[in-house]
Amino acid sequence: MKGDDSSTAGGQVAPKPSGRRQARRWVKVCIAAVVVLASLVGIVYLRAFLTLDSSTFSRALVWVDADVDDFRRFPARRIHAPPDPYLYEKGPGYPSGLPDDVVLPDDNDDLEPFLRSTDTTAFIVVERDVLLYERYFNGYEHDSTQTSFSVAKSFASALVGIAIDDGDIALDDPITDYLPELKDRDGRFERISIRHLISMSSGLRYEEQGTPWSDDTETYYAPDLRKLALTDTEVVGPPGEDWHYNNFNPLLLGMILERTTSQDVAGFMEARLWQPLGAEADASWSLDSEAGGFEKMESGINARAIDFAKLGSLYLHEGEWNGTRILPASWVRESSGLSNEGDDRLQVTDGSAPAYGYWWWTYRDDELGDYFAARGNKGQFIVVIPERDVVVVRHGRDFGDVEDWVGAIADIARSL
């Protein structure tokens, strides 16, 4: 029949494609789809690499999670060391001069294998200004650059104390006195003071979900942190009532320091903190981008571990170090929580320790008394224990399965 297309002209039935031919056809289709998808992904990643200095999303896509090598990725502003650095006196048995019976977590009985196995890169113990222990692990040495993550906030706390002592700012000033753009956008910003920012009780929105659009990602990766802090902040509650860890707070205070000191934050730190401390080597402060040129106030101080210890020593001596008054003693006591009696420190969780000072975490212990710590992501710590005249610094590539490094450090201090 003319309408029957299942037959050839000679009346023969046309053969159907074999299963093997169909399989080959599907393989070709799948390969083509994979090639197209790979090309699209390649284009996305190429564009991301080309826009790393101008796109938060590109940085989050390419750099993914933060790590201790980020100081190599961000641009940075140098902080020069003084020509005559302070050198700690070295104690008996240095660099391993700790008692053999130091208490370690999880029934570990040997300090150095414990430190090496927990991703530790530097561990320093200073007692009565004497360097008892200074060891480096996992490819790091004395001269290696260590990064701070949120330990930078404790350095920034010192800078705020200096600015207050200079009369440039006051703790209870509304932030809109210095950042009027915020008041123009929302009058409720006028209720937020510098004290609210530095005590993490600003009432500003902060979402920590690890997505390319979360506040956590934005405040870490945004290439224009000034613009972000001035335009993306949102008042969601009354200031001074609830504690909430919020990286917008140090960004806003960094801009206040810039405007009131008429210099970049790294320059202010160099002149008023790093050089008076007698730092051994130059440091740097990572910037949001070359174009932005603003210090990553929530993180990003990069230096030798031994120079991180000197901030702890400054606070141990209530603001005086190497014969120089750098910070008011009253600021050290207030910002570290040592001046607060009873239970009036701002609690991080309902009635629990640690509590929080001004960008320092504070602790109470029956044996060690009140002590405090600077804490950073991936296990960066400066722990100051005044009752024992001890400063301990720990840096690491990660926490290394240690749930409570501050507690572990406190236990070591008990052994001294």
JOMO-V311748 format. One record per backbone hydrogen bond with DSSP energy under -0.5 kcal/mol. CO is the residue of the C=O (numbers start at 1). NH is the residue of the N-H. Records with the same first field share a line. If there is no record, write none. Layout:
BEGIN
CO=NH + NH
END
This chain:
BEGIN
1=4
3=5
4=7
6=14
8=11
12=8
18=22
19=23
20=24
21=25
22=26
23=27
24=28
25=29
26=30
27=31
28=32
29=33
30=34
31=35
32=36
33=37
34=38
35=39
36=40
37=41
38=42
39=43
40=44
41=45
42=46
43=47
44=48
45=49
46=50
47=51
48=51
49=52
51=54 + 55
55=59
56=60
57=61
58=62
59=63 + 64
60=64
67=70
69=72
70=73 + 74
75=287
77=285
78=80
79=283
89=131
91=94
93=96
95=134
96=98
99=102
104=107
105=108
108=104
110=114
111=115
112=116
113=117
114=118
115=118 + 120
116=119
119=397 + 398
121=137
122=395
123=135
124=393
125=132 + 133
126=391
127=130
129=89
130=127 + 132
131=91
132=97
133=125
135=123
137=140
141=144
146=303
148=151
149=152
150=153 + 154
151=154 + 155
152=156
153=157
154=158
155=159
156=160
157=161
158=162
159=163
160=164
161=165
162=166
163=167 + 168 + 169
164=167
170=173
171=195
173=194
174=177
175=178 + 179
179=182 + 183
180=184
181=185
182=186
186=189
187=190
188=191
189=192
192=175
193=197
194=198
195=199
196=201
197=200
198=359
200=244
201=240
203=236 + 237
207=215 + 216
209=211
211=214
214=218
215=219
216=220
217=221
218=222
224=228
225=229
226=230
227=231
228=232
234=205 + 236
238=241 + 242
246=249 + 250
247=251
248=252
249=253
250=254
251=255
252=256
253=257
254=258
255=259
256=260
257=261
258=262 + 263
264=268
265=269
266=270
267=271
268=272
269=273 + 274
270=275
273=277
274=279
275=278
278=86
283=79
284=302
285=77
286=296
289=293
294=288
295=297
296=299
300=286 + 302
301=148
302=284
303=146
304=307 + 308
305=309
306=310
307=311
308=311 + 312
309=313
310=314
311=315
312=316
313=317
314=319
315=318
317=320
319=326 + 327
321=324
324=321 + 326
328=332
329=333
330=334
331=335
332=336
333=337 + 338 + 339
334=337
335=358
337=340
341=344
346=356
349=351 + 352
354=348
355=362
356=346
357=359
360=357
361=373
362=354 + 355
363=371
365=369
368=387
369=365
371=363
372=384
373=361
374=382
376=379 + 380
380=376
381=394
382=374
383=385 + 392
384=372 + 386
385=388 + 389 + 390
386=389
389=128
390=385
391=126
392=383
393=124
394=381
395=121 + 122
399=402
401=403
404=408
405=409
406=410
407=411
408=412
409=413
410=414
411=415
412=415
413=416
END
